[in-house]
């Protein structure tokens, strides 16, 4: 399926940028359970006309647009925590804050997001500390 998108010029530009992030997580199925194989249609049918599936090993290898090669969750985690640590922290804080507030993050929240991300980093990227900081933040406490 990925190869189809990557070969179609109308799809290729976006898929070249977004697919590698998902491929690194391919060991997880649609409900988040770990898997070592993926079922793919073989193109054949059984006697009742039902499709026959082959099981193929998960291939979680791909390259990011900058040329960084990922091979599953561990390499994605390493990349995010070494090369994109600040960006990752701000994105995670932003998502957690939006969830806690029950609304989207708006321009006036940006300074809070930056401060919370700095505290998140200072606290060793510990989620319990982040949650405590979010519930003590001005946007959370303001009705």
N, C-alpha and C positions, 0 to 999 in steps of 0.2 A: 504494500500500500504506500509506503514512504517513497519507494522508487517511482511509482506512478506520479505522485505529486512533484517530485524533484525533476522529472523529465518534462512535465507540462509547463511551458513558459509562463502561463497565467498564474501558476501556483508556486513555481520554483523559488522565486526571490524570497517570499515569506518563509516557506518551508525550510530553506537552507539555513535560516536564522533560528527558527523555533524548534525544529525537530530534534537536534542533538540534546537539548535539555530534557525532553521526554524520553528519548532512547536510553539515556543514562538511568532512568527509573523503570525500564522495561521489565525488570524482575518482579515488579508489583503488578497484580492484575487490576481490574476495574474497581474492585472493592478493597484494595490495599493488601491482599494476601500475597505472600511470596510464592514465586513459581520459578521453576528451572526450565520448563518447556512451554511452548506456545502451540496451540492447535491451529493449524492452517488447512483450508480446503485443499484436497488433493486434485480436484477437478474431476474426480470419478464419483459414481453413485452406487449405492448398494442395490440389492434386488428390489427393494421397495421404492427406490428412487430418491432416497435420502443421501445428502452429500457425505462423502467419506473424508475424514480429517486425518492429516499426518501430524505427529508431534515432532517439533523441531526445537533444538536448544535455544534458549534466550540468547540473543546477541545484543548486549548492552553497550557496544562500542560505537563511537561516533566522534566527529571532530567539530568543535565550535568554530564559528566564523573566523576567529583570530588564529586558528590552526591548533589550538589546544586539544589534545586527544583525551576523551573521557572513556572509561571502561567501567560502567556501573556506578552505584551509589557512593562507594568510598572515594573514587576519584572525583566525582562531582562535589562531594563534601570538602575534600582537600582543596579543590580549586576555589570554591566559594569562600572558604575560611582563610585562604592565603592571598588570592588575587582580588577578591571582591568583598572582603570582610565588612567594610563600612557600608557599602551599597546593600549587602545582604541584611545587615543589622537594621538599617533604616526601613527596608522593605518589610521585614518581619514585624518590626515595631508598628509600622503603619497599618498592617493587616490586623494585628492584635488590638490596636487602639480602635480601629474602625469597628471591629466586632464588639468590643467592650462598650462603645458609645452607641451601637445600634444604628450607625449611619456612616456615610462615606466621609473620608478625610477631606477637609476643605482647607483653603489657603491659610486661614487663621490658626490651623492646627500644626502647620509646618514647623514652627519653632519648638512646640512641645514634642513633636516626633524627633527632631534633632537632639533635644535634651535627653529624651528617653533612650535614644540609641546610644548616646555617649555614656549614660549610666549603665545601660545593658552591657556595653563593652567593659566598663570599669568593674562591673560585678562578675566578669568572667563569662558572659553570655549565658547566665543561668536564668531559665524561664521563670522560676518562682519569684526571683527578684524583679524581673520585668513586670510580672503581673502585679506585684505589690506596688511598684512605681506607677503603673497605669491607674490603679484604683485610688492612688493618692494624688493623681494629676488634676490640674484645674479643669480641663474639659470634662473629665469623668465626674468631678464633684459639683460641677455647675449644672443646675437643672435646665 
